[in-house]
Amino acid sequence: MDPHEEQVQEIEVLRSIYPDELTVLSDTHFTIHLKLETPSDRKHALLLDVKYPKTYPEVAPVLDIHTAEAEDENAGFSEDLDEDDDAPEQYVSLAESIELERPDLAELLQKINEEAEMNIGFPSIFAVAAILKDEAELLFQRKVDLAQKHYDEELLAREAEEQKKFNGTKVTRESFTQWRKKFREEMKIEQRDRELCEKMHNGKMSGREIFERGLAGEFDDELAELPDAVAKIEV
């Protein structure tokens, strides 16, 4: 069949498949508006731009992709809702911030060009359009998943930082030893122990002082050990 005849026939088939989405610009140039099914309330669409080379379908078509405005099927529809000042703010899905950007379009264009190359010799635009829609929706979902992952990681990091305020420092043998040493130095405990010991052994403390300071038991124990010590020395 003559390439021109195949091109004319393919456009007619595409008219029946995409009655509202197909825009014919010339016998060899047309666009197809593809609405994407995404997890966002905001609608997304792509415009597939197709140009037929003279010998298409014996060669691949010239393809391009653009982002397009998607008509909101619910536009103009409103529903009266009871207003509640105490109601929490409406949750905004991360998907609402996702866009298909230039690198995404380049990735999609590569995929549909590969599809067109695989179908050389046959009319391929319907297959190309179907692949574009499927791959674009998958790519959009991957971007949503990645955004959700980053959001969850940031949330966990913030929660961990907040939790540190409620968790004390873990006590180890080493950290306790360091703390005890520092505490005794600050309170001058060892210095006071030495001073008390010197007062006891130099006879500078009365029995009343020993009792009041809680050292009577220790002093009595030391006195009880004196006879044994003396006996050993005499032997």
C-alpha positions as CSV (number, residue, x, y, z in Angstrom):
1,M,0.0,0.0,0.0
2,D,1.1,3.5,-0.7
3,P,2.6,5.2,2.4
4,H,0.3,8.2,2.0
5,E,-2.8,6.0,1.9
6,E,-1.6,4.2,5.1
7,Q,-1.2,7.5,6.8
8,V,-4.7,8.7,5.8
9,Q,-6.2,5.4,7.0
10,E,-4.3,5.6,10.3
11,I,-5.5,9.1,11.0
12,E,-9.1,8.0,10.4
13,V,-8.7,5.1,12.8
14,L,-7.2,7.5,15.4
15,R,-10.2,9.8,14.9
16,S,-12.5,7.0,16.0
17,I,-10.4,6.2,19.0
18,Y,-9.7,9.7,20.1
19,P,-12.7,11.7,18.9
20,D,-12.1,14.6,21.3
21,E,-8.4,14.2,21.9
22,L,-7.1,14.2,18.3
23,T,-6.3,17.5,16.6
24,V,-5.3,17.2,12.9
25,L,-3.0,20.1,11.9
26,S,-2.3,18.8,8.4
27,D,-2.2,15.5,6.4
28,T,1.1,14.7,8.1
29,H,0.9,16.5,11.4
30,F,-1.4,16.0,14.3
31,T,-1.5,15.9,18.1
32,I,-3.3,13.6,20.7
33,H,-4.3,15.0,24.1
34,L,-3.8,12.2,26.7
35,K,-5.3,12.6,30.1
36,L,-3.3,10.8,32.8
37,E,-4.8,8.9,35.7
38,T,-2.8,10.0,38.8
39,P,-3.4,9.9,42.6
40,S,-3.7,13.7,42.7
41,D,-6.9,15.7,42.7
42,R,-5.3,18.1,40.2
43,K,-5.5,16.7,36.7
44,H,-2.5,16.1,34.5
45,A,-2.2,15.6,30.7
46,L,0.4,15.2,28.0
47,L,0.2,16.2,24.3
48,L,1.7,13.7,21.9
49,D,2.9,15.6,18.8
50,V,3.2,13.4,15.6
51,K,4.7,14.2,12.2
52,Y,4.7,11.7,9.4
53,P,7.9,11.4,7.3
54,K,7.1,10.9,3.6
55,T,7.7,7.2,3.7
56,Y,6.1,6.4,7.1
57,P,5.3,3.7,8.2
58,E,8.5,2.3,6.5
59,V,10.4,4.7,8.8
60,A,9.7,5.9,12.3
61,P,7.4,8.9,12.9
62,V,8.8,12.1,14.3
63,L,7.5,12.4,17.9
64,D,7.5,15.0,20.6
65,I,5.9,15.4,24.0
66,H,4.6,18.4,25.8
67,T,2.7,18.9,29.1
68,A,-0.8,20.1,28.6
69,E,-3.7,21.5,30.5
70,A,-6.2,18.9,31.7
71,E,-9.8,19.9,31.9
72,D,-11.3,19.2,35.3
73,E,-14.4,17.1,34.9
74,N,-15.7,18.5,38.2
75,A,-15.2,22.1,37.3
76,G,-18.2,24.2,38.1
77,F,-19.5,21.6,40.5
78,S,-19.8,22.7,44.1
79,E,-21.3,21.2,47.1
80,D,-22.5,23.0,50.2
81,L,-20.6,21.8,53.2
82,D,-21.2,22.6,56.8
83,E,-18.5,24.9,58.0
84,D,-16.9,23.9,61.3
85,D,-14.4,26.3,62.8
86,D,-13.1,23.5,65.0
87,A,-12.4,21.1,62.1
88,P,-8.7,20.3,61.4
89,E,-7.1,21.7,58.3
90,Q,-7.7,19.6,55.2
91,Y,-4.9,17.2,54.5
92,V,-3.0,18.0,51.3
93,S,-1.6,15.1,49.5
94,L,2.0,15.1,48.4
95,A,0.8,14.2,45.0
96,E,-0.6,17.7,44.5
97,S,3.0,19.0,44.3
98,I,4.2,16.6,41.7
99,E,4.9,17.7,38.1
100,L,6.2,16.0,35.1
101,E,9.3,18.0,34.3
102,R,11.7,18.3,31.3
103,P,13.9,15.3,32.3
104,D,10.7,13.2,32.8
105,L,9.5,14.2,29.3
106,A,12.9,13.3,27.8
107,E,12.7,9.9,29.5
108,L,9.2,9.3,28.1
109,L,10.2,10.4,24.7
110,Q,13.0,7.9,24.6
111,K,10.6,5.1,25.5
112,I,8.1,6.0,22.8
113,N,10.8,6.4,20.2
114,E,12.0,2.9,21.0
115,E,8.4,1.6,20.6
116,A,8.1,3.3,17.2
117,E,11.4,1.8,16.0
118,M,10.1,-1.7,17.0
119,N,7.0,-1.1,14.9
120,I,8.6,0.1,11.7
121,G,6.6,-1.2,8.7
122,F,3.3,-0.9,10.6
123,P,1.1,2.0,11.7
124,S,2.3,2.5,15.3
125,I,0.7,5.7,16.7
126,F,-2.0,4.0,18.7
127,A,0.7,1.7,20.3
128,V,2.9,4.8,20.9
129,A,0.1,6.7,22.6
130,A,-0.8,3.8,24.8
131,I,2.8,3.3,25.9
132,L,3.1,7.0,26.6
133,K,0.1,7.1,28.8
134,D,1.1,4.0,30.8
135,E,4.7,5.0,31.3
136,A,3.7,8.6,32.3
137,E,1.4,7.3,34.9
138,L,4.0,4.9,36.3
139,L,6.6,7.7,36.3
140,F,4.2,10.0,38.2
141,Q,3.5,7.4,40.8
142,R,7.3,6.8,41.3
143,K,7.7,10.5,41.9
144,V,4.9,10.5,44.4
145,D,6.4,7.4,46.2
146,L,9.8,9.1,46.3
147,A,8.3,12.3,47.7
148,Q,6.5,10.3,50.4
149,K,9.8,8.5,51.3
150,H,11.6,11.8,51.8
151,Y,8.7,13.2,53.8
152,D,8.7,10.1,56.1
153,E,12.5,10.2,56.6
154,E,12.3,13.9,57.5
155,L,9.5,13.2,59.9
156,L,11.3,10.4,61.6
157,A,14.4,12.6,61.9
158,R,12.4,15.3,63.6
159,E,10.7,12.9,65.9
160,A,14.1,11.4,66.9
161,E,15.4,14.9,67.6
162,E,12.4,15.6,69.8
163,Q,12.8,12.3,71.6
164,K,16.3,13.2,72.7
165,K,14.8,15.9,74.9
166,F,13.0,13.2,77.0
167,N,15.8,10.6,77.1
168,G,18.6,11.1,79.5
169,T,22.2,10.2,78.7
170,K,22.8,6.5,78.9
171,V,24.8,5.7,82.0
172,T,27.9,3.4,81.6
173,R,30.5,2.4,84.1
174,E,33.0,4.8,82.5
175,S,30.5,7.8,82.5
176,F,29.5,7.1,86.1
177,T,33.1,6.9,87.2
178,Q,33.8,10.3,85.6
179,W,30.7,11.8,87.1
180,R,31.6,10.5,90.6
181,K,35.1,11.8,90.4
182,K,33.9,15.3,89.2
183,F,31.2,15.3,91.9
184,R,33.6,14.5,94.7
185,E,36.1,17.2,93.4
186,E,33.3,19.8,93.3
187,M,32.0,18.9,96.7
188,K,35.6,18.5,98.1
189,I,34.6,15.3,99.7
190,E,38.0,13.7,99.8
191,Q,39.5,16.8,101.3
192,R,36.9,16.7,104.1
193,D,37.5,13.0,104.6
194,R,41.2,13.7,105.1
195,E,40.6,16.5,107.5
196,L,38.2,14.4,109.6
197,C,40.7,11.6,109.6
198,E,43.5,13.9,110.8
199,K,41.3,15.3,113.5
200,M,40.4,11.8,114.7
201,H,44.0,10.5,114.8
202,N,45.5,13.6,116.3
203,G,43.0,13.7,119.1
204,K,41.4,16.9,117.9
205,M,37.8,15.6,118.0
206,S,35.8,15.0,121.1
207,G,33.6,12.0,121.6
208,R,30.6,14.2,121.1
209,E,31.9,15.4,117.8
210,I,32.6,11.9,116.6
211,F,29.1,10.8,117.6
212,E,27.4,13.9,116.0
213,R,29.3,13.3,112.7
214,G,28.4,9.6,112.6
215,L,31.9,8.4,113.0
216,A,31.6,6.7,116.4
217,G,31.2,3.3,114.9
218,E,34.2,3.7,112.7
219,F,36.3,5.0,115.6
220,D,35.2,2.1,117.9
221,D,36.1,-0.4,115.2
222,E,39.6,1.1,114.9
223,L,40.0,1.0,118.8
224,A,38.9,-2.6,118.9
225,E,41.6,-3.6,116.4
226,L,44.4,-1.9,118.4
227,P,45.0,-4.8,121.0
228,D,45.5,-7.3,118.2
229,A,47.9,-5.0,116.4
230,V,49.9,-4.4,119.6
231,A,50.0,-8.2,120.4
232,K,51.5,-8.9,116.9
233,I,54.1,-6.2,117.4
234,E,55.1,-7.7,120.9
235,V,55.3,-11.2,119.4
